[in-house]
Amino acid sequence: MNRVDGKVALVTGAGGGIGLATTRLLLEAGGRVLASDKDAVAGGALRAAIGAEDALDFIEHDVTSEAAWKNTIARCLERFGRIDILVNNAGIALRERLDEMDFATWRKVMDVNLDGVFLGVRAAVAAMRANGDTGGTIVNVSSIMGLVGGAGPAYNASKGGVRLLTKSVAAWCARDGLPIRVNSVHPGYIRTSLIENAFAQVDPARDGYTPEEIRESIRALHPMGRFGEPEEVARAILFLASEDSSFMTGSELVIDGGYTAI
Ligand SMILES: NC(=O)c1ccc[n+]([C@@H]2O[C@H](COP(=O)([O-])OP(=O)(O)OC[C@H]3O[C@@H](n4cnc5c(N)ncnc54)[C@H](O)[C@@H]3O)[C@@H](O)[C@H]2O)c1
């Protein structure tokens, strides 16, 4: 079950956290993976974590650049001959308070989290057309913050945008007769550097609470009483990428320990 034997996947933001766990799982499930991240350091981290594998390649790729997307898709076709799966995972979270944030912060978050996903979806659909009847699958990493408010205006808006971009492209592909399924995943708080960096930015003098206090209060918002692990999100991504989810498109899979259930 949940196999992707022989399939070729492109995973963005693969240098750590959810992207790294997804890359590892796709390889274990029989896939070949072009892993990408915005800097070469991430590529080094990925190789250190996974090791050298014929089925794995890495490319430096900033998802906000149209030219970089062209280059990355070309590399995938050159290295593996096709692309069957795209995991739009790259994302950022910045410190956001509506009363303090400037427009540049808003733009930066939207650029990576939403524009980057649009560029990826557009590029992948064009490349997957060449697969004919086998088509492809696209999994967009949104967040519970694309379902409910609570993070910050730009992060919430970008992740909400990913949710509806997913549904729009899913419906368009299906109605156009393209066998390309597009779904989103919505993780709760997952133990990665993204949230560790956010906690580290807490300044008790300015914010009125310590990093430990905010960590504890956020943990308590998950009825299961803990943060999630990157592998727990990767398993949901693998499910949506594989034929086990063959009748799912435009749907949203929530992996949040019950956060949005209450
Ligand atoms: N960790 C969480 O609690 C959580 C919850 C919900 C959703 N998410 C989402 O999951 C995804 C992965 O996050 P993570 O928690 O693994 O974080 P992470 O910081 O560990 O990994 C994100 C990766 O994206 C890369 N990246 C950032 N900007 C990029 C760009 N412009 N181009 C290419 N790569 C870029 C980073 O270098 C990093 O390797 C993100 O989209 C994030 O918003 C995370």
The ligand as an SDF file (V2000), in Angstrom:
LIG
                    3D

 44 48  0  0  0  0  0  0  0  0999 V2000
    6.3260   23.0000   11.1380 N   0  0  0  0  0  0  0  0  0  0  0  0
    5.0370   23.2880   11.2520 C   0  0  0  0  0  0  0  0  0  0  0  0
    4.5060   23.4010   12.3630 O   0  0  0  0  0  0  0  0  0  0  0  0
    4.1830   23.4720   10.0240 C   0  0  0  0  0  0  0  0  0  0  0  0
    2.7990   23.4540   10.1810 C   0  0  0  0  0  0  0  0  0  0  0  0
    1.9810   23.6110    9.0690 C   0  0  0  0  0  0  0  0  0  0  0  0
    2.5450   23.7820    7.8190 C   0  0  0  0  0  0  0  0  0  0  0  0
    3.8880   23.8140    7.6890 N   0  0  0  0  0  0  0  0  0  0  0  0
    4.4260   24.0110    6.3480 C   0  0  0  0  0  0  0  0  0  0  0  0
    5.2330   22.9010    6.0200 O   0  0  0  0  0  0  0  0  0  0  0  0
    6.1810   23.2960    5.0420 C   0  0  0  0  0  0  0  0  0  0  0  0
    7.5610   22.8060    5.4750 C   0  0  0  0  0  0  0  0  0  0  0  0
    7.8960   23.4610    6.6610 O   0  0  0  0  0  0  0  0  0  0  0  0
    8.8330   22.8360    7.7970 P   0  0  0  0  0  0  0  0  0  0  0  0
    8.0950   22.9640    9.0570 O   0  0  0  0  0  0  0  0  0  0  0  0
    9.3640   21.5270    7.3850 O   0  0  0  0  0  0  0  0  0  0  0  0
    9.9470   23.9700    7.8430 O   0  0  0  0  0  0  0  0  0  0  0  0
   11.5140   23.9520    7.6160 P   0  0  0  0  0  0  0  0  0  0  0  0
   11.9400   25.3680    7.8680 O   0  0  0  0  0  0  0  0  0  0  0  0
   12.1490   22.8580    8.3970 O   0  0  0  0  0  0  0  0  0  0  0  0
   11.6430   23.6010    6.0710 O   0  0  0  0  0  0  0  0  0  0  0  0
   11.2790   24.5150    5.0740 C   0  0  0  0  0  0  0  0  0  0  0  0
   12.2740   24.4030    3.9380 C   0  0  0  0  0  0  0  0  0  0  0  0
   11.8820   25.3160    2.9050 O   0  0  0  0  0  0  0  0  0  0  0  0
   13.0480   25.9330    2.3950 C   0  0  0  0  0  0  0  0  0  0  0  0
   12.7140   27.1990    1.7730 N   0  0  0  0  0  0  0  0  0  0  0  0
   12.3790   28.3650    2.3620 C   0  0  0  0  0  0  0  0  0  0  0  0
   12.1990   29.3160    1.4300 N   0  0  0  0  0  0  0  0  0  0  0  0
   12.4250   28.7300    0.2220 C   0  0  0  0  0  0  0  0  0  0  0  0
   12.4070   29.1900   -1.1230 C   0  0  0  0  0  0  0  0  0  0  0  0
   12.1340   30.4650   -1.4140 N   0  0  0  0  0  0  0  0  0  0  0  0
   12.6760   28.3110   -2.1050 N   0  0  0  0  0  0  0  0  0  0  0  0
   12.9730   27.0140   -1.8290 C   0  0  0  0  0  0  0  0  0  0  0  0
   13.0340   26.5280   -0.5760 N   0  0  0  0  0  0  0  0  0  0  0  0
   12.7600   27.3780    0.4330 C   0  0  0  0  0  0  0  0  0  0  0  0
   13.9680   26.1030    3.6150 C   0  0  0  0  0  0  0  0  0  0  0  0
   15.3150   26.2730    3.2230 O   0  0  0  0  0  0  0  0  0  0  0  0
   13.7050   24.8140    4.3860 C   0  0  0  0  0  0  0  0  0  0  0  0
   14.6230   23.7830    4.0460 O   0  0  0  0  0  0  0  0  0  0  0  0
    6.0590   24.8220    4.9140 C   0  0  0  0  0  0  0  0  0  0  0  0
    5.2850   25.1370    3.7800 O   0  0  0  0  0  0  0  0  0  0  0  0
    5.3330   25.2080    6.1900 C   0  0  0  0  0  0  0  0  0  0  0  0
    4.6270   26.4130    6.0500 O   0  0  0  0  0  0  0  0  0  0  0  0
    4.7340   23.6430    8.7490 C   0  0  0  0  0  0  0  0  0  0  0  0
  1  2  1  0
  2  3  2  0
  2  4  1  0
  4  5  1  0
  4 44  2  0
  5  6  2  0
  6  7  1  0
  7  8  2  0
  8  9  1  0
  8 44  1  0
  9 10  1  0
  9 42  1  0
 10 11  1  0
 11 12  1  0
 11 40  1  0
 12 13  1  0
 13 14  1  0
 14 15  2  0
 14 16  1  0
 14 17  1  0
 17 18  1  0
 18 19  2  0
 18 20  1  0
 18 21  1  0
 21 22  1  0
 22 23  1  0
 23 24  1  0
 23 38  1  0
 24 25  1  0
 25 26  1  0
 25 36  1  0
 26 27  1  0
 26 35  1  0
 27 28  2  0
 28 29  1  0
 29 30  1  0
 29 35  2  0
 30 31  1  0
 30 32  2  0
 32 33  1  0
 33 34  2  0
 34 35  1  0
 36 37  1  0
 36 38  1  0
 38 39  1  0
 40 41  1  0
 40 42  1  0
 42 43  1  0
M  CHG  2   8   1  16  -1
M  END
$$$$
